[in-house]
C-alpha cells in the first residue's frame, strides 16, 4: 500500500472518530451537562474546523501527500482552544466586557481561531467570502485612515479580541450559537431522512402525480423539488437529486435544454423559502427576532405557495404551447411517465418528517423536535425491508456532519463582519446614508435594500448575505415603519433569490450541466421564471397581511389578488394561455400582474378586469382555432 493510500485510509478513520466525538460532545452538552452558548460555540466551531481540515485537504496535497501532515498539526492547537474555552468558561461568561482585562491566552486563542477560520473559509466557500472578511478585518485596524463616513478610531488587538471572541457580538454571536444549538441536529436529521428512504418517497410522490399530457416531467420536477426542498433546504442538492431524473424527461417532452435546467433550478431554489424547514437563515431569523420558528414558517407560507404556484402554472403554459406547436409529439405519454416503486407501502417513511413538522408548529423545542424525529428514523430503519446497515447509516451520518461543518464556517465568518460593522458604528452610519438617499420614500428604500441584498447574495452564501443585510438595511426599514418580521423576511428573500440571479447562480449552473445546456442562457431563463419571487417581497412590505400580520380579511383579499397576479405573470412569461399570446397581449398581462399584485383596491379592480378580458378573448381564440382545425 502506497504512502498516499495509507494517508487516505488514516484520514477516513480520523474523520469518523472526529465526527463521532463531535456528536457525543453535542449530546453531552445538551442532556448531561448543559453549558452557556459562549462556551458551546467555540467548542462547536473547533470541531467544525477540524472536520474541514481533514475533509478539505491542504492545497497541493494530491501531488505531495506529506503536506496532509500540516492539517493534522491543527488538532492539538484546536484541542487546546477547546480545553481553554471549557476551563475558562466561568471567567468569560461572568466578566464585564471592555472593563475587565484581556489575558494573553485570550489573544492567542483568538488568533488561532481567526487564522484557522479564514483558511477554512477559503477551502469551503472560496475567495469571495475570504476577501470580503479580510477587508472588514483590515477596516478594524485601519479605520482611522478611511475616508468620509467610514472613518473611525480603529481597534487595537485587545479591543479586537474582546469583540470577536470574548463577547457574543463577534464570531460566537447568535448565528453560530443557533447553528450549534439546533441547526446541527436538523442537518443530521435531513441527511438520515434522505438516506433511509424518506427523501426518495417525497421525490416519487412528485413523479407519480404528474400528467404526461400537461407538462408532466416539468410538473414532476416542481413537485419533487418542492417536497424535497421542504426538508433539505438546499438548492444545489435538490438539483443534483431530482434533476438527473426530471431534466432528461423534460427535454423529451419538448422543453429546450435551457428551459429544462431553469425549471429544475427555480423549483429547487424554492426549497429555501418553503416551510416547514426552509433554509438555515430562517432558523437564525427566529432566534434574532426572539420568536418561535413555527411562527416564521407559518408567516412564510403564502409567499412560498405563490412562488410554487407561479412555477407550476408556467410549466403548464409552456407545455400547452409545445403541444400547440406539435413539439415533442413524437414521444408517447408512456415514455413521459416516471416509473416509480409503489408509494403506499413506503408512506410510513414520512412519519419522522410529519412528527418533526407537528412538533415545530406546536411550539416544541427545535432541538428536541429534530432529535425525536431522528430517533424515529433510526427506529423505522430497523423494520424497513430495505434497511440500511450500520456502515450505510454511518455514511449518511458523516454526510450530515460534513454539511454541518460547511455551514458553521460561513456563519462564524459572518460574525467577524457583523461585529465589525456594529462596533465600529459603520452600521448606523450606513443606515443614515441610505435614509438620506431614500428620504421618506419607502419604495426607494426597499429598492436600495433589494439591490444591496442581491449584491451580497451574489458574492456570499445565502445565510451570510442575509445576516449582513440585516445589520445594514433592517434599521432603515424599521425607521420607515415596517414591522421587524417583514424587514427580516424581505432581506431573507432577496438573499435566497440572488442564488439564481446571474452571474452567480449555482443551482442554474448545476442544472445546465445536467441538461447539457448553455449555463448563461439557463441562468437568465431561470431568473425570468422566478420573477414572482422578486415581486412578492414588495407585496408583503406594503401588505404585511400576506405574512399573516394583521386582519384575516386583509390576508384573504390580498392573497386572492396576489394569486390572480401570479396567474397573469406566468402567462405573460410563457407567452401562452389557451392559445398563443402576441407581444402586446403579453405586455398587457405583465401590467395586469403588477396591478393585481400591488395592494391597492383600485389597482386590484383594474387588474382583475383586464385579466378577465384577456382570458375571455384568448379562450375564444383557442376555441375558434380548434373549430377550424
ABEGO torsion letter per residue (X at the ends): XBAAAAAAAAAAAAAAAAAAAAAAAAAAAAAABBBBAAAAAAAAAAAAAAAAAAABBBBGAAABAAAAAAAAAAAAAAAAAAAAAAAAAAAAAABBBGABBBBAAAAAAAAAAAAAAAAAAAAAAEAAAAAAAAAAAAAAAAAAABBEAABBAEBBAAAAAAAAAABAABAABAAAAAAAAAAAAAAAAAAAAAAAGAAAAAAAAAAABBBAABGAAAAAAAAAAAAAAAAAGBAAAAAAAAAAAAAAAAAAAGBBAAAAAAAAAAAAAAAAABOAAEBAAAAAAAAAAGBBAAAAAAAAAAAAAAAAAAAAAAAAAAAAAAAAAGBGAABBAAAABBBBBBAAAAAAAAAAAAAAAAAAAAGBBAAAAAAAAAAAAAAAAAABAABBBAAAAAAAAAAAAAAAAAAAAAAAAAAAAAAAAAAAGAAAAAAAAAAAAAEABAAAAAAAAAAAAAAAAAABBAAAAAAAAAAAAAAAAAAAGBBAAAAAAAAAAAAAAAAABOABBAAAAAAAAAAGBBAAAAAAAAAAAAAAAAAAAAAAAABAAAAGBEBAAAAAAAAAAAAAAAAAAAAAAAGBBABBBBAAAAAAAAAAAAAAABBBAAAAAAAAAAAAAAAAAAAAAAAAAAAAX
